[in-house]
Amino acid sequence: MKIEGVFNEYQRYIQQFRCPACHGEISLRRPASLVCGAGHCFDLSRLGYVNFLPQQKPTQYTREQFESRRAVFERGCYEPLAQAIHELVCGYSPARLLDAGCGEGYYARYLHAALKDTEFYAFDNAKEAVAMAAKACRGVGWFVADLTNIPLGNRSMDVALSLFSPSNYTEFARVLGKGGRLIKVIPGDDYLKELRALIWQGHGSYSPQPVTDHLSKRMVLEKQIPLRYERAIDEDLAGRFARMTPMMFGKAPSDLPVQKLTRLTFDFEILVGKPM
């Protein structure tokens, strides 16, 4: 995409942004920058995103992991979850939606294709992931940012998504408008239990309850919706799962006997909260 096209596209988003350094109003400056009154400057990329973390150190996630995630998503493994999120979002008819911790952008892209009257914003602290997302989809305000300091104005969003990512409930409450909702998805007890058993040799366990309890202390927990299904997988897909999961940090995916995985269990808790 030519930088002029990116500049023109971000004119529709600029009013919702604020400077992450001083929290002042921000404006566009040609040829390709967002600048606040105090002179803090953030550059637009030709790929179609703005980087609010120019000094950010690399995260643990690699391009290979995000490419494996995209391959898994393209095989439809998470489409039932995306459909469930779509149904929830439709019930709130948001004018503006934020995907916080968007990764390579699967859910934002899925919803953007389905909700023509909603303005989309999506960010992650991994520049590589946001670059992939922006390259794949125009029409979303993609940006690189820190969850503890979201560069969006107070009460600027109607719905915020936090899908398999950390949450900062103070920031979510700030950016959500009156009647706004947070939709958070966390793994259930049995999420990818077959892969967990292979990685941790049967000793790994997980409970979503601490996350649910923490949300309940910071927001009003309005809904808690379980979603569970299974999928048959082949060896290639099993390898993709092994390469994409944070459970493999510090381990070599090539050492995992992924040929033993023929089915995977998908178990989620979908939580809907609203600011207190």
N, C-alpha and C positions, 0 to 999 in steps of 0.2 A: 504494500500500500504506500502511495506517495505521502510524504509528511504533511502536505497541504490538506490531503483528505483526512488524515488523523486530526489535524488542528480543527478543521471544520466540524468533524464529528463530536469532538470534546466540547464544543460550544453548548451542546445540549445538556452536558453533565456539570459544567463548571459551577453553577450556582449551589450545588449540593456539597462541593468540596470545601474543606477549610485547611489552613496550613498546619501540618503536624508539629512544626517547630514553635510557633507562637499562637496558634489557634485563630489567626486573623483571616479575613476574607482573602480569597485567592482569585486571580484573573489570568486569562490567557495572554501570552505575548508572542508575537511572531519572531522567528519562524516556527518554534516548537517547544514552548516552555509554559509552565504554570508558575506564577510569581505572586507573592503576597506583598502587602504594603511595606513590610519590614525588609524586603529584598530577598527572602528565602526563595530559591528557584529550584524547580523540579522539571526534568526534561521528559517530553513525549518520545516514545519509540516509534519508528516507522512500522513496527508490527501492530501498533494500535493499543498501547498501554502507557501509563505514566508510572515512573518509579519514585515513590516517596521515601525509599530507603537506599539512597545512592552509596552509603558506606556500609551496607549490610554485609555481614560475613556469610559465606556459603552455609546452607543448612545441611543436615545429614542426608537429605534426600538427593538422589542423583537423577540425571536425565534418563538413565536406563530404567529407574523405578517409575518415573512418570510415563515413559513410553510403554512399560508393561501394564500400568494402570489403564492407559488408553486402550490397549489391546483387549484387556479384560472387559472394559465397559462396552467396547464395540461388539463383543460376543454376546451381549445382552444379559450378563450375569446380575447386574444391578437394576435392570429395567423395572422389575416389580416395585422396588423401593422408589425409583424415580416417579413411577405412576402414582404411588401412594402420596408422595410429597406434592405432586401436581394437584391431586384432589384436595389436599389440605389447603394449599395456597389459593386455589380457586375460591374456596369458601370465604377468604378474606378480601378478595378483589383488590390487591394492592396496586397503588399507582407506582410505587418504587419498592424494589426488592434488593436486598443485599445478601450475597453469598460470601460469608466470612470463612477464610481458609479454603478457598475454592479448588486448590490443587490445579490439575490441568483443565478444569472447567467443565467436566461432564454434566453436572447437575444444572449449572447456570445455562449451559448451551441447550440442554433438554427442555428446560422451562422457557427459555427465550423463544424456542421454536414453537411452543404451544400457547404462550400468553402474549398476544400481539399488543395489548393495551398497557402493558407493564414496562416500566423503565428499569433496566438491570444494572447493578453494580456488583463487582466481584473482585476479591483480592486474596492474596496469599503472601507470605513472607519469602517464598521461594521464587526468585526471579525467573528461573528456568521454566517453572510450571506456568507462570502467568504468561510468559512469552509463547509457550505452546498453545495456551488457551486463546490468546488474542489472535494468533495466526490462524486458528481454526474457525473463529467466529467474530464477525463484526456486529455492531449494534449492542454491545455490552460495554459499560465503563469499567474496563479492566485496570487494576493498579496493584503495585507492590507496596505493602504496608505492614505495620506492626499491629497485632490484635490489641495491645494495651493502649494504643493511641491511634484510633481509626480516624483518618483524615476526612471525615464527613461531618456536616453540621448537626447541631442538636435537633432532634425530632425530625430528621430528614427522611427516614425510611419507614415503611409500613410493615414490612416483614423482613426478618433477618434469618438466614439459615446458618446453622453450625453443624456440619455433617462430618462425623468422625474427626473432629478437630477440637482443640482446646477452646474454652469459652472465657470471655471476660464480661461478666454480667453487668458490671458498672458501665462499661462502654456500650453494651447492647441496650441497656436502659436509657442511656443518653441519646443514642441515635434513633431509637424507635419513637415514633410519634404517638399521640393519644390513640389508644385502641390498637397499638402495634403488637405484633406477636413474634416470638422467637420459636423457630422449629429446629429442634436439636435431635440428631440421630446418634445413638450410641450402640455398640455391639451388645447383643444379648448373651446369655450364659453359654449358648452353644454355637456362637458365631465362629465359622471356619474351624470347628472342633477337630476335624480330621487333620487339617494342616497343623493346628496347634499340637496335637498329639505326636505328629511326625517330628516337629521341630524340637519339642521339649520331652520327647520320648514318654508321653503319657502323664507327665507331671505338671503340665500347665493348666491353670484354671483362671476364670475371669468372672466377675460379678458386676453388673451395671448399677447395683443399688447405691454405692457411694456417690456416683455421679448424679443419680436421680435425687438423692437426699440433699446434695450440695445445691442443685438447681432450686429445690423447694425452699431453701433458706434464703435465696437471693431474688427469686421471682415467684409469682403465683403459678403453680403447676396446674394448668387447665385441662390437659389431656395427656394420657399415656397409652400409646397404641402399640401392641406387639405385632410383629410381622415375621413370619418364618416360612421358608421354603427350601427345597433341595434342588441341586443341579448335577447332572452327570457331566464329567469333564474328561478331556483327553490329556495326554502327556504334555502337549505343548501348552495348554491352558494351565495345567498344574504348575509348570515351570514359570509361567507368567505370574501366577499368584505368589510363588516363592520369591520372585525377584521384586515384587511390588510391596510386600508387607514389611512394616517396621519391626515385626517379630524376628526378622532376619538381620537386623543391625548387628554388625560384628561377626556374622556368620557368612560362609560362602554358599550361595544357592546351588552351586554345582555339586556340593557335597551332600545335598538332600536327595534321598531316593524318591523323587516326585512320581515315578512310575507306579508307586503304590497308591496314589490318590486317583480314585475313579469317580468319587462323588464328593460334593461339599455341601455343608449345611450353612444356610444364610439365616441368621437370627438377629433381629434388630428390636430396639425400643425407640419409638418415635415419641418425643416429648414436645409438648406445646406449652410455652410459658408466656406470661405477660408481665410487664413491669409492675412492681408493687405501688 
